[in-house]
Amino acid sequence: MLNDWVYRLCIPMQRLVLRLFADWQVNGIENVPPMGALIIIANHQSNFDPPLLSASIPRRVYFLAKSSLFMGHVITWFLNSYGASPVNREGGDIRAYRWVISQLRAGKPVVLFPEGTRSRTGMMRAKSGIAQIAIQSQASILPVGIVGTHRLGTWMRVFNPTGKITVNIGQVFSVPAIEGRPNKELLDSISDMIMQRVAMLVPEDIRGVYGEDATKSAAQRG
């Protein structure tokens, strides 16, 4: 299919650009399951993060992108071919939620940024949607810590990613099955637990709300 060729062409090119212009390092690649549904969660510093993860994860990944990027038939076709689907970040987007669940049920890896938006100075509190997706899908969760993309502002930096860029891939885990409808407090707690796994993969100075005390408690839970 044509869209498969778009992805297969873009990923090697992105990897080549990263090797040429950046000090790019991927740690923990052996932690990526070779098959099956997978929720890939990461901190979000830049618009460069989605293509970076596409190049760093040894599986074809799918992700949500803000709906404003889908302008015109050509750009929409390209983003869809690359694995992106639009999401309205102004509020709850049930269509985007259902799209994520459908991809996971099809056994695909989906990249999610639980903070909901970029933060160059430190991690922000996760939205509760990540907990809802994890509970409903019961898919494995792969935490990823991204370091060094805060300097890369616009998406155009895919052609010139400079500096030291590190992708730290943690160990897969899952959340327990929940009977009944979870309340907000439980969803928030699970979302924080998930993001603490990500925080453990980045330096202290960018952990933000998931700083030293939070990551210590996550480590004690194993």
PyMOL commands that place a pseudoatom at each C-alpha (Angstrom):
pseudoatom trace, name=CA, resn=MET, resi=1, chain=A, elem=C, hetatm=0, pos=[0.000, 0.000, 0.000]
pseudoatom trace, name=CA, resn=LEU, resi=2, chain=A, elem=C, hetatm=0, pos=[1.138, 3.552, -0.756]
pseudoatom trace, name=CA, resn=ASN, resi=3, chain=A, elem=C, hetatm=0, pos=[0.948, 4.746, 2.842]
pseudoatom trace, name=CA, resn=ASP, resi=4, chain=A, elem=C, hetatm=0, pos=[3.262, 1.902, 3.898]
pseudoatom trace, name=CA, resn=TRP, resi=5, chain=A, elem=C, hetatm=0, pos=[5.867, 3.196, 1.460]
pseudoatom trace, name=CA, resn=VAL, resi=6, chain=A, elem=C, hetatm=0, pos=[5.553, 6.698, 2.904]
pseudoatom trace, name=CA, resn=TYR, resi=7, chain=A, elem=C, hetatm=0, pos=[6.380, 5.412, 6.364]
pseudoatom trace, name=CA, resn=ARG, resi=8, chain=A, elem=C, hetatm=0, pos=[9.126, 3.092, 5.156]
pseudoatom trace, name=CA, resn=LEU, resi=9, chain=A, elem=C, hetatm=0, pos=[10.777, 5.965, 3.311]
pseudoatom trace, name=CA, resn=CYS, resi=10, chain=A, elem=C, hetatm=0, pos=[10.453, 8.557, 6.083]
pseudoatom trace, name=CA, resn=ILE, resi=11, chain=A, elem=C, hetatm=0, pos=[11.835, 6.485, 8.966]
pseudoatom trace, name=CA, resn=PRO, resi=12, chain=A, elem=C, hetatm=0, pos=[15.231, 5.597, 7.406]
pseudoatom trace, name=CA, resn=MET, resi=13, chain=A, elem=C, hetatm=0, pos=[15.589, 9.219, 6.297]
pseudoatom trace, name=CA, resn=GLN, resi=14, chain=A, elem=C, hetatm=0, pos=[14.858, 10.475, 9.810]
pseudoatom trace, name=CA, resn=ARG, resi=15, chain=A, elem=C, hetatm=0, pos=[17.360, 8.056, 11.305]
pseudoatom trace, name=CA, resn=LEU, resi=16, chain=A, elem=C, hetatm=0, pos=[19.989, 9.206, 8.821]
pseudoatom trace, name=CA, resn=VAL, resi=17, chain=A, elem=C, hetatm=0, pos=[19.354, 12.879, 9.650]
pseudoatom trace, name=CA, resn=LEU, resi=18, chain=A, elem=C, hetatm=0, pos=[19.608, 12.139, 13.378]
pseudoatom trace, name=CA, resn=ARG, resi=19, chain=A, elem=C, hetatm=0, pos=[22.923, 10.354, 12.907]
pseudoatom trace, name=CA, resn=LEU, resi=20, chain=A, elem=C, hetatm=0, pos=[24.293, 13.165, 10.736]
pseudoatom trace, name=CA, resn=PHE, resi=21, chain=A, elem=C, hetatm=0, pos=[23.247, 16.221, 12.758]
pseudoatom trace, name=CA, resn=ALA, resi=22, chain=A, elem=C, hetatm=0, pos=[22.652, 15.050, 16.341]
pseudoatom trace, name=CA, resn=ASP, resi=23, chain=A, elem=C, hetatm=0, pos=[24.350, 13.077, 19.063]
pseudoatom trace, name=CA, resn=TRP, resi=24, chain=A, elem=C, hetatm=0, pos=[21.452, 10.610, 19.085]
pseudoatom trace, name=CA, resn=GLN, resi=25, chain=A, elem=C, hetatm=0, pos=[21.365, 7.725, 21.551]
pseudoatom trace, name=CA, resn=VAL, resi=26, chain=A, elem=C, hetatm=0, pos=[18.664, 5.156, 22.271]
pseudoatom trace, name=CA, resn=ASN, resi=27, chain=A, elem=C, hetatm=0, pos=[18.974, 3.158, 25.500]
pseudoatom trace, name=CA, resn=GLY, resi=28, chain=A, elem=C, hetatm=0, pos=[16.887, 0.118, 26.433]
pseudoatom trace, name=CA, resn=ILE, resi=29, chain=A, elem=C, hetatm=0, pos=[15.779, -0.820, 22.930]
pseudoatom trace, name=CA, resn=GLU, resi=30, chain=A, elem=C, hetatm=0, pos=[15.716, -4.457, 24.082]
pseudoatom trace, name=CA, resn=ASN, resi=31, chain=A, elem=C, hetatm=0, pos=[12.727, -3.559, 26.311]
pseudoatom trace, name=CA, resn=VAL, resi=32, chain=A, elem=C, hetatm=0, pos=[10.418, -3.038, 23.318]
pseudoatom trace, name=CA, resn=PRO, resi=33, chain=A, elem=C, hetatm=0, pos=[8.096, -6.056, 22.858]
pseudoatom trace, name=CA, resn=PRO, resi=34, chain=A, elem=C, hetatm=0, pos=[8.358, -7.281, 19.251]
pseudoatom trace, name=CA, resn=MET, resi=35, chain=A, elem=C, hetatm=0, pos=[4.598, -7.670, 18.848]
pseudoatom trace, name=CA, resn=GLY, resi=36, chain=A, elem=C, hetatm=0, pos=[1.255, -7.015, 20.470]
pseudoatom trace, name=CA, resn=ALA, resi=37, chain=A, elem=C, hetatm=0, pos=[-0.672, -3.980, 21.673]
pseudoatom trace, name=CA, resn=LEU, resi=38, chain=A, elem=C, hetatm=0, pos=[1.531, -1.417, 23.372]
pseudoatom trace, name=CA, resn=ILE, resi=39, chain=A, elem=C, hetatm=0, pos=[0.934, 1.987, 24.950]
pseudoatom trace, name=CA, resn=ILE, resi=40, chain=A, elem=C, hetatm=0, pos=[4.143, 3.991, 24.580]
pseudoatom trace, name=CA, resn=ILE, resi=41, chain=A, elem=C, hetatm=0, pos=[4.133, 6.907, 27.007]
pseudoatom trace, name=CA, resn=ALA, resi=42, chain=A, elem=C, hetatm=0, pos=[6.690, 9.706, 27.085]
pseudoatom trace, name=CA, resn=ASN, resi=43, chain=A, elem=C, hetatm=0, pos=[7.370, 13.184, 28.368]
pseudoatom trace, name=CA, resn=HIS, resi=44, chain=A, elem=C, hetatm=0, pos=[6.794, 15.898, 25.772]
pseudoatom trace, name=CA, resn=GLN, resi=45, chain=A, elem=C, hetatm=0, pos=[9.361, 18.659, 25.181]
pseudoatom trace, name=CA, resn=SER, resi=46, chain=A, elem=C, hetatm=0, pos=[9.024, 19.470, 21.476]
pseudoatom trace, name=CA, resn=ASN, resi=47, chain=A, elem=C, hetatm=0, pos=[7.077, 18.975, 18.257]
pseudoatom trace, name=CA, resn=PHE, resi=48, chain=A, elem=C, hetatm=0, pos=[10.067, 16.862, 17.259]
pseudoatom trace, name=CA, resn=ASP, resi=49, chain=A, elem=C, hetatm=0, pos=[9.186, 14.164, 19.820]
pseudoatom trace, name=CA, resn=PRO, resi=50, chain=A, elem=C, hetatm=0, pos=[6.733, 12.126, 17.654]
pseudoatom trace, name=CA, resn=PRO, resi=51, chain=A, elem=C, hetatm=0, pos=[9.127, 11.659, 14.689]
pseudoatom trace, name=CA, resn=LEU, resi=52, chain=A, elem=C, hetatm=0, pos=[11.955, 11.038, 17.168]
pseudoatom trace, name=CA, resn=LEU, resi=53, chain=A, elem=C, hetatm=0, pos=[10.042, 8.161, 18.748]
pseudoatom trace, name=CA, resn=SER, resi=54, chain=A, elem=C, hetatm=0, pos=[9.042, 6.832, 15.337]
pseudoatom trace, name=CA, resn=ALA, resi=55, chain=A, elem=C, hetatm=0, pos=[12.740, 6.662, 14.470]
pseudoatom trace, name=CA, resn=SER, resi=56, chain=A, elem=C, hetatm=0, pos=[13.813, 5.269, 17.857]
pseudoatom trace, name=CA, resn=ILE, resi=57, chain=A, elem=C, hetatm=0, pos=[11.239, 2.520, 18.425]
pseudoatom trace, name=CA, resn=PRO, resi=58, chain=A, elem=C, hetatm=0, pos=[11.863, -0.616, 16.302]
pseudoatom trace, name=CA, resn=ARG, resi=59, chain=A, elem=C, hetatm=0, pos=[8.187, -1.029, 15.436]
pseudoatom trace, name=CA, resn=ARG, resi=60, chain=A, elem=C, hetatm=0, pos=[5.778, 1.006, 13.358]
pseudoatom trace, name=CA, resn=VAL, resi=61, chain=A, elem=C, hetatm=0, pos=[4.089, 3.327, 15.819]
pseudoatom trace, name=CA, resn=TYR, resi=62, chain=A, elem=C, hetatm=0, pos=[0.865, 5.326, 15.705]
pseudoatom trace, name=CA, resn=PHE, resi=63, chain=A, elem=C, hetatm=0, pos=[0.123, 8.536, 17.545]
pseudoatom trace, name=CA, resn=LEU, resi=64, chain=A, elem=C, hetatm=0, pos=[-2.258, 11.446, 18.042]
pseudoatom trace, name=CA, resn=ALA, resi=65, chain=A, elem=C, hetatm=0, pos=[-1.405, 14.889, 16.665]
pseudoatom trace, name=CA, resn=LYS, resi=66, chain=A, elem=C, hetatm=0, pos=[-3.166, 18.184, 17.284]
pseudoatom trace, name=CA, resn=SER, resi=67, chain=A, elem=C, hetatm=0, pos=[-6.001, 18.690, 14.827]
pseudoatom trace, name=CA, resn=SER, resi=68, chain=A, elem=C, hetatm=0, pos=[-4.670, 22.076, 13.640]
pseudoatom trace, name=CA, resn=LEU, resi=69, chain=A, elem=C, hetatm=0, pos=[-1.833, 20.271, 11.820]
pseudoatom trace, name=CA, resn=PHE, resi=70, chain=A, elem=C, hetatm=0, pos=[-4.275, 18.504, 9.502]
pseudoatom trace, name=CA, resn=MET, resi=71, chain=A, elem=C, hetatm=0, pos=[-4.593, 21.274, 6.915]
pseudoatom trace, name=CA, resn=GLY, resi=72, chain=A, elem=C, hetatm=0, pos=[-5.612, 20.309, 3.377]
pseudoatom trace, name=CA, resn=HIS, resi=73, chain=A, elem=C, hetatm=0, pos=[-5.756, 16.965, 1.624]
pseudoatom trace, name=CA, resn=VAL, resi=74, chain=A, elem=C, hetatm=0, pos=[-2.018, 16.521, 1.004]
pseudoatom trace, name=CA, resn=ILE, resi=75, chain=A, elem=C, hetatm=0, pos=[-0.865, 17.218, 4.568]
pseudoatom trace, name=CA, resn=THR, resi=76, chain=A, elem=C, hetatm=0, pos=[-3.726, 15.158, 6.021]
pseudoatom trace, name=CA, resn=TRP, resi=77, chain=A, elem=C, hetatm=0, pos=[-2.851, 12.255, 3.723]
pseudoatom trace, name=CA, resn=PHE, resi=78, chain=A, elem=C, hetatm=0, pos=[0.815, 12.452, 4.685]
pseudoatom trace, name=CA, resn=LEU, resi=79, chain=A, elem=C, hetatm=0, pos=[0.119, 12.569, 8.444]
pseudoatom trace, name=CA, resn=ASN, resi=80, chain=A, elem=C, hetatm=0, pos=[-2.331, 9.673, 8.203]
pseudoatom trace, name=CA, resn=SER, resi=81, chain=A, elem=C, hetatm=0, pos=[0.209, 7.682, 6.177]
pseudoatom trace, name=CA, resn=TYR, resi=82, chain=A, elem=C, hetatm=0, pos=[2.860, 8.418, 8.793]
pseudoatom trace, name=CA, resn=GLY, resi=83, chain=A, elem=C, hetatm=0, pos=[0.587, 7.007, 11.500]
pseudoatom trace, name=CA, resn=ALA, resi=84, chain=A, elem=C, hetatm=0, pos=[-1.020, 10.130, 12.960]
pseudoatom trace, name=CA, resn=SER, resi=85, chain=A, elem=C, hetatm=0, pos=[-4.654, 10.788, 13.779]
pseudoatom trace, name=CA, resn=PRO, resi=86, chain=A, elem=C, hetatm=0, pos=[-6.081, 14.170, 14.840]
pseudoatom trace, name=CA, resn=VAL, resi=87, chain=A, elem=C, hetatm=0, pos=[-7.032, 15.061, 18.396]
pseudoatom trace, name=CA, resn=ASN, resi=88, chain=A, elem=C, hetatm=0, pos=[-8.748, 18.162, 19.737]
pseudoatom trace, name=CA, resn=ARG, resi=89, chain=A, elem=C, hetatm=0, pos=[-6.633, 19.243, 22.709]
pseudoatom trace, name=CA, resn=GLU, resi=90, chain=A, elem=C, hetatm=0, pos=[-9.150, 21.840, 23.888]
pseudoatom trace, name=CA, resn=GLY, resi=91, chain=A, elem=C, hetatm=0, pos=[-11.261, 19.235, 25.617]
pseudoatom trace, name=CA, resn=GLY, resi=92, chain=A, elem=C, hetatm=0, pos=[-12.286, 15.584, 25.722]
pseudoatom trace, name=CA, resn=ASP, resi=93, chain=A, elem=C, hetatm=0, pos=[-12.166, 14.075, 22.233]
pseudoatom trace, name=CA, resn=ILE, resi=94, chain=A, elem=C, hetatm=0, pos=[-14.168, 10.860, 22.234]
pseudoatom trace, name=CA, resn=ARG, resi=95, chain=A, elem=C, hetatm=0, pos=[-13.331, 10.169, 18.575]
pseudoatom trace, name=CA, resn=ALA, resi=96, chain=A, elem=C, hetatm=0, pos=[-9.605, 10.278, 19.328]
pseudoatom trace, name=CA, resn=TYR, resi=97, chain=A, elem=C, hetatm=0, pos=[-10.117, 8.095, 22.405]
pseudoatom trace, name=CA, resn=ARG, resi=98, chain=A, elem=C, hetatm=0, pos=[-11.956, 5.474, 20.366]
pseudoatom trace, name=CA, resn=TRP, resi=99, chain=A, elem=C, hetatm=0, pos=[-9.252, 5.609, 17.682]
pseudoatom trace, name=CA, resn=VAL, resi=100, chain=A, elem=C, hetatm=0, pos=[-6.562, 4.812, 20.271]
pseudoatom trace, name=CA, resn=ILE, resi=101, chain=A, elem=C, hetatm=0, pos=[-8.571, 1.908, 21.680]
pseudoatom trace, name=CA, resn=SER, resi=102, chain=A, elem=C, hetatm=0, pos=[-9.179, 0.517, 18.182]
pseudoatom trace, name=CA, resn=GLN, resi=103, chain=A, elem=C, hetatm=0, pos=[-5.457, 0.622, 17.358]
pseudoatom trace, name=CA, resn=LEU, resi=104, chain=A, elem=C, hetatm=0, pos=[-4.603, -1.169, 20.584]
pseudoatom trace, name=CA, resn=ARG, resi=105, chain=A, elem=C, hetatm=0, pos=[-7.245, -3.819, 19.988]
pseudoatom trace, name=CA, resn=ALA, resi=106, chain=A, elem=C, hetatm=0, pos=[-5.638, -4.387, 16.590]
pseudoatom trace, name=CA, resn=GLY, resi=107, chain=A, elem=C, hetatm=0, pos=[-2.354, -5.121, 18.362]
pseudoatom trace, name=CA, resn=LYS, resi=108, chain=A, elem=C, hetatm=0, pos=[-0.581, -1.907, 17.358]
pseudoatom trace, name=CA, resn=PRO, resi=109, chain=A, elem=C, hetatm=0, pos=[1.799, 0.326, 19.364]
pseudoatom trace, name=CA, resn=VAL, resi=110, chain=A, elem=C, hetatm=0, pos=[0.363, 3.775, 20.108]
pseudoatom trace, name=CA, resn=VAL, resi=111, chain=A, elem=C, hetatm=0, pos=[2.459, 6.705, 21.345]
pseudoatom trace, name=CA, resn=LEU, resi=112, chain=A, elem=C, hetatm=0, pos=[0.750, 8.966, 23.897]
pseudoatom trace, name=CA, resn=PHE, resi=113, chain=A, elem=C, hetatm=0, pos=[1.994, 12.105, 25.644]
pseudoatom trace, name=CA, resn=PRO, resi=114, chain=A, elem=C, hetatm=0, pos=[-0.079, 12.119, 28.865]
pseudoatom trace, name=CA, resn=GLU, resi=115, chain=A, elem=C, hetatm=0, pos=[0.861, 15.717, 29.739]
pseudoatom trace, name=CA, resn=GLY, resi=116, chain=A, elem=C, hetatm=0, pos=[-1.324, 16.809, 26.822]
pseudoatom trace, name=CA, resn=THR, resi=117, chain=A, elem=C, hetatm=0, pos=[1.031, 19.517, 25.588]
pseudoatom trace, name=CA, resn=ARG, resi=118, chain=A, elem=C, hetatm=0, pos=[4.718, 20.391, 25.403]
pseudoatom trace, name=CA, resn=SER, resi=119, chain=A, elem=C, hetatm=0, pos=[6.713, 21.453, 28.437]
pseudoatom trace, name=CA, resn=ARG, resi=120, chain=A, elem=C, hetatm=0, pos=[10.322, 22.555, 27.930]
pseudoatom trace, name=CA, resn=THR, resi=121, chain=A, elem=C, hetatm=0, pos=[11.021, 23.294, 31.593]
pseudoatom trace, name=CA, resn=GLY, resi=122, chain=A, elem=C, hetatm=0, pos=[9.748, 20.199, 33.403]
pseudoatom trace, name=CA, resn=MET, resi=123, chain=A, elem=C, hetatm=0, pos=[7.121, 17.474, 33.358]
pseudoatom trace, name=CA, resn=MET, resi=124, chain=A, elem=C, hetatm=0, pos=[3.533, 18.499, 34.021]
pseudoatom trace, name=CA, resn=ARG, resi=125, chain=A, elem=C, hetatm=0, pos=[0.757, 16.537, 35.702]
pseudoatom trace, name=CA, resn=ALA, resi=126, chain=A, elem=C, hetatm=0, pos=[-0.677, 13.836, 33.422]
pseudoatom trace, name=CA, resn=LYS, resi=127, chain=A, elem=C, hetatm=0, pos=[-4.253, 13.993, 32.156]
pseudoatom trace, name=CA, resn=SER, resi=128, chain=A, elem=C, hetatm=0, pos=[-6.519, 11.246, 33.458]
pseudoatom trace, name=CA, resn=GLY, resi=129, chain=A, elem=C, hetatm=0, pos=[-7.228, 9.991, 29.924]
pseudoatom trace, name=CA, resn=ILE, resi=130, chain=A, elem=C, hetatm=0, pos=[-4.064, 7.870, 29.996]
pseudoatom trace, name=CA, resn=ALA, resi=131, chain=A, elem=C, hetatm=0, pos=[-5.407, 5.910, 32.976]
pseudoatom trace, name=CA, resn=GLN, resi=132, chain=A, elem=C, hetatm=0, pos=[-8.755, 5.362, 31.249]
pseudoatom trace, name=CA, resn=ILE, resi=133, chain=A, elem=C, hetatm=0, pos=[-7.024, 4.031, 28.133]
pseudoatom trace, name=CA, resn=ALA, resi=134, chain=A, elem=C, hetatm=0, pos=[-4.750, 1.763, 30.156]
pseudoatom trace, name=CA, resn=ILE, resi=135, chain=A, elem=C, hetatm=0, pos=[-7.643, 0.359, 32.193]
pseudoatom trace, name=CA, resn=GLN, resi=136, chain=A, elem=C, hetatm=0, pos=[-9.974, -0.194, 29.256]
pseudoatom trace, name=CA, resn=SER, resi=137, chain=A, elem=C, hetatm=0, pos=[-7.391, -1.665, 26.886]
pseudoatom trace, name=CA, resn=GLN, resi=138, chain=A, elem=C, hetatm=0, pos=[-5.329, -3.595, 29.465]
pseudoatom trace, name=CA, resn=ALA, resi=139, chain=A, elem=C, hetatm=0, pos=[-2.458, -3.171, 27.012]
pseudoatom trace, name=CA, resn=SER, resi=140, chain=A, elem=C, hetatm=0, pos=[1.156, -3.284, 28.122]
pseudoatom trace, name=CA, resn=ILE, resi=141, chain=A, elem=C, hetatm=0, pos=[2.712, 0.116, 28.851]
pseudoatom trace, name=CA, resn=LEU, resi=142, chain=A, elem=C, hetatm=0, pos=[6.199, 1.109, 27.741]
pseudoatom trace, name=CA, resn=PRO, resi=143, chain=A, elem=C, hetatm=0, pos=[7.631, 4.202, 29.495]
pseudoatom trace, name=CA, resn=VAL, resi=144, chain=A, elem=C, hetatm=0, pos=[10.052, 6.372, 27.536]
pseudoatom trace, name=CA, resn=GLY, resi=145, chain=A, elem=C, hetatm=0, pos=[12.085, 9.335, 28.736]
pseudoatom trace, name=CA, resn=ILE, resi=146, chain=A, elem=C, hetatm=0, pos=[13.095, 11.936, 26.138]
pseudoatom trace, name=CA, resn=VAL, resi=147, chain=A, elem=C, hetatm=0, pos=[16.035, 14.217, 26.887]
pseudoatom trace, name=CA, resn=GLY, resi=148, chain=A, elem=C, hetatm=0, pos=[17.406, 17.055, 24.768]
pseudoatom trace, name=CA, resn=THR, resi=149, chain=A, elem=C, hetatm=0, pos=[14.570, 18.004, 22.423]
pseudoatom trace, name=CA, resn=HIS, resi=150, chain=A, elem=C, hetatm=0, pos=[13.560, 21.121, 24.369]
pseudoatom trace, name=CA, resn=ARG, resi=151, chain=A, elem=C, hetatm=0, pos=[15.803, 23.180, 22.065]
pseudoatom trace, name=CA, resn=LEU, resi=152, chain=A, elem=C, hetatm=0, pos=[14.017, 21.952, 18.942]
pseudoatom trace, name=CA, resn=GLY, resi=153, chain=A, elem=C, hetatm=0, pos=[11.028, 24.257, 18.584]
pseudoatom trace, name=CA, resn=THR, resi=154, chain=A, elem=C, hetatm=0, pos=[9.190, 23.797, 15.288]
pseudoatom trace, name=CA, resn=TRP, resi=155, chain=A, elem=C, hetatm=0, pos=[8.500, 20.578, 13.411]
pseudoatom trace, name=CA, resn=MET, resi=156, chain=A, elem=C, hetatm=0, pos=[10.881, 21.828, 10.696]
pseudoatom trace, name=CA, resn=ARG, resi=157, chain=A, elem=C, hetatm=0, pos=[13.742, 20.702, 12.925]
pseudoatom trace, name=CA, resn=VAL, resi=158, chain=A, elem=C, hetatm=0, pos=[13.116, 17.174, 11.652]
pseudoatom trace, name=CA, resn=PHE, resi=159, chain=A, elem=C, hetatm=0, pos=[15.486, 18.250, 8.857]
pseudoatom trace, name=CA, resn=ASN, resi=160, chain=A, elem=C, hetatm=0, pos=[18.131, 19.620, 11.234]
pseudoatom trace, name=CA, resn=PRO, resi=161, chain=A, elem=C, hetatm=0, pos=[17.996, 18.042, 14.722]
pseudoatom trace, name=CA, resn=THR, resi=162, chain=A, elem=C, hetatm=0, pos=[21.118, 19.217, 16.513]
pseudoatom trace, name=CA, resn=GLY, resi=163, chain=A, elem=C, hetatm=0, pos=[22.651, 18.637, 19.940]
pseudoatom trace, name=CA, resn=LYS, resi=164, chain=A, elem=C, hetatm=0, pos=[22.593, 15.652, 22.264]
pseudoatom trace, name=CA, resn=ILE, resi=165, chain=A, elem=C, hetatm=0, pos=[19.285, 13.764, 22.064]
pseudoatom trace, name=CA, resn=THR, resi=166, chain=A, elem=C, hetatm=0, pos=[18.679, 10.733, 24.254]
pseudoatom trace, name=CA, resn=VAL, resi=167, chain=A, elem=C, hetatm=0, pos=[15.758, 8.306, 24.290]
pseudoatom trace, name=CA, resn=ASN, resi=168, chain=A, elem=C, hetatm=0, pos=[15.641, 6.115, 27.408]
pseudoatom trace, name=CA, resn=ILE, resi=169, chain=A, elem=C, hetatm=0, pos=[13.275, 3.151, 27.105]
pseudoatom trace, name=CA, resn=GLY, resi=170, chain=A, elem=C, hetatm=0, pos=[12.131, 1.572, 30.358]
pseudoatom trace, name=CA, resn=GLN, resi=171, chain=A, elem=C, hetatm=0, pos=[10.644, -1.785, 31.191]
pseudoatom trace, name=CA, resn=VAL, resi=172, chain=A, elem=C, hetatm=0, pos=[7.120, -2.772, 30.214]
pseudoatom trace, name=CA, resn=PHE, resi=173, chain=A, elem=C, hetatm=0, pos=[4.463, -2.803, 32.922]
pseudoatom trace, name=CA, resn=SER, resi=174, chain=A, elem=C, hetatm=0, pos=[0.678, -2.838, 33.179]
pseudoatom trace, name=CA, resn=VAL, resi=175, chain=A, elem=C, hetatm=0, pos=[-2.063, -1.498, 35.416]
pseudoatom trace, name=CA, resn=PRO, resi=176, chain=A, elem=C, hetatm=0, pos=[-4.414, -3.802, 37.333]
pseudoatom trace, name=CA, resn=ALA, resi=177, chain=A, elem=C, hetatm=0, pos=[-7.902, -4.492, 36.076]
pseudoatom trace, name=CA, resn=ILE, resi=178, chain=A, elem=C, hetatm=0, pos=[-10.519, -2.301, 37.767]
pseudoatom trace, name=CA, resn=GLU, resi=179, chain=A, elem=C, hetatm=0, pos=[-14.047, -3.486, 38.427]
pseudoatom trace, name=CA, resn=GLY, resi=180, chain=A, elem=C, hetatm=0, pos=[-16.765, -0.922, 37.932]
pseudoatom trace, name=CA, resn=ARG, resi=181, chain=A, elem=C, hetatm=0, pos=[-16.290, 2.680, 36.935]
pseudoatom trace, name=CA, resn=PRO, resi=182, chain=A, elem=C, hetatm=0, pos=[-13.150, 4.243, 38.481]
pseudoatom trace, name=CA, resn=ASN, resi=183, chain=A, elem=C, hetatm=0, pos=[-13.570, 7.636, 40.146]
pseudoatom trace, name=CA, resn=LYS, resi=184, chain=A, elem=C, hetatm=0, pos=[-11.455, 10.699, 39.425]
pseudoatom trace, name=CA, resn=GLU, resi=185, chain=A, elem=C, hetatm=0, pos=[-9.173, 10.166, 42.401]
pseudoatom trace, name=CA, resn=LEU, resi=186, chain=A, elem=C, hetatm=0, pos=[-8.295, 6.652, 41.264]
pseudoatom trace, name=CA, resn=LEU, resi=187, chain=A, elem=C, hetatm=0, pos=[-7.748, 7.760, 37.663]
pseudoatom trace, name=CA, resn=ASP, resi=188, chain=A, elem=C, hetatm=0, pos=[-5.474, 10.580, 38.803]
pseudoatom trace, name=CA, resn=SER, resi=189, chain=A, elem=C, hetatm=0, pos=[-3.511, 8.197, 41.008]
pseudoatom trace, name=CA, resn=ILE, resi=190, chain=A, elem=C, hetatm=0, pos=[-2.993, 5.695, 38.193]
pseudoatom trace, name=CA, resn=SER, resi=191, chain=A, elem=C, hetatm=0, pos=[-2.023, 8.475, 35.781]
pseudoatom trace, name=CA, resn=ASP, resi=192, chain=A, elem=C, hetatm=0, pos=[0.579, 9.737, 38.255]
pseudoatom trace, name=CA, resn=MET, resi=193, chain=A, elem=C, hetatm=0, pos=[1.928, 6.217, 38.768]
pseudoatom trace, name=CA, resn=ILE, resi=194, chain=A, elem=C, hetatm=0, pos=[2.325, 5.803, 35.018]
pseudoatom trace, name=CA, resn=MET, resi=195, chain=A, elem=C, hetatm=0, pos=[4.144, 9.113, 34.630]
pseudoatom trace, name=CA, resn=GLN, resi=196, chain=A, elem=C, hetatm=0, pos=[6.430, 8.397, 37.560]
pseudoatom trace, name=CA, resn=ARG, resi=197, chain=A, elem=C, hetatm=0, pos=[7.810, 5.514, 35.497]
pseudoatom trace, name=CA, resn=VAL, resi=198, chain=A, elem=C, hetatm=0, pos=[8.666, 8.050, 32.788]
pseudoatom trace, name=CA, resn=ALA, resi=199, chain=A, elem=C, hetatm=0, pos=[10.175, 10.471, 35.311]
pseudoatom trace, name=CA, resn=MET, resi=200, chain=A, elem=C, hetatm=0, pos=[12.598, 7.787, 36.434]
pseudoatom trace, name=CA, resn=LEU, resi=201, chain=A, elem=C, hetatm=0, pos=[14.036, 7.796, 32.895]
pseudoatom trace, name=CA, resn=VAL, resi=202, chain=A, elem=C, hetatm=0, pos=[14.918, 11.504, 32.712]
pseudoatom trace, name=CA, resn=PRO, resi=203, chain=A, elem=C, hetatm=0, pos=[17.266, 13.746, 34.737]
pseudoatom trace, name=CA, resn=GLU, resi=204, chain=A, elem=C, hetatm=0, pos=[15.968, 15.247, 37.975]
pseudoatom trace, name=CA, resn=ASP, resi=205, chain=A, elem=C, hetatm=0, pos=[15.939, 18.776, 36.584]
pseudoatom trace, name=CA, resn=ILE, resi=206, chain=A, elem=C, hetatm=0, pos=[13.204, 17.997, 34.031]
pseudoatom trace, name=CA, resn=ARG, resi=207, chain=A, elem=C, hetatm=0, pos=[11.005, 15.749, 36.185]
pseudoatom trace, name=CA, resn=GLY, resi=208, chain=A, elem=C, hetatm=0, pos=[8.869, 18.719, 37.209]
pseudoatom trace, name=CA, resn=VAL, resi=209, chain=A, elem=C, hetatm=0, pos=[5.908, 17.654, 39.334]
pseudoatom trace, name=CA, resn=TYR, resi=210, chain=A, elem=C, hetatm=0, pos=[7.282, 14.101, 39.331]
pseudoatom trace, name=CA, resn=GLY, resi=211, chain=A, elem=C, hetatm=0, pos=[10.455, 15.070, 41.141]
pseudoatom trace, name=CA, resn=GLU, resi=212, chain=A, elem=C, hetatm=0, pos=[12.593, 13.216, 43.656]
pseudoatom trace, name=CA, resn=ASP, resi=213, chain=A, elem=C, hetatm=0, pos=[9.952, 12.263, 46.229]
pseudoatom trace, name=CA, resn=ALA, resi=214, chain=A, elem=C, hetatm=0, pos=[7.525, 10.943, 43.603]
pseudoatom trace, name=CA, resn=THR, resi=215, chain=A, elem=C, hetatm=0, pos=[10.100, 8.824, 41.793]
pseudoatom trace, name=CA, resn=LYS, resi=216, chain=A, elem=C, hetatm=0, pos=[11.358, 7.369, 45.078]
pseudoatom trace, name=CA, resn=SER, resi=217, chain=A, elem=C, hetatm=0, pos=[7.864, 6.137, 45.889]
pseudoatom trace, name=CA, resn=ALA, resi=218, chain=A, elem=C, hetatm=0, pos=[7.510, 4.639, 42.419]
pseudoatom trace, name=CA, resn=ALA, resi=219, chain=A, elem=C, hetatm=0, pos=[10.831, 2.821, 42.781]
pseudoatom trace, name=CA, resn=GLN, resi=220, chain=A, elem=C, hetatm=0, pos=[9.739, 1.384, 46.133]
pseudoatom trace, name=CA, resn=ARG, resi=221, chain=A, elem=C, hetatm=0, pos=[6.586, -0.014, 44.495]
pseudoatom trace, name=CA, resn=GLY, resi=222, chain=A, elem=C, hetatm=0, pos=[8.856, -1.761, 41.954]
for i in range(1, 222): cmd.bond("trace and resi %d" % i, "trace and resi %d" % (i + 1))
show_as sticks, trace
zoom trace
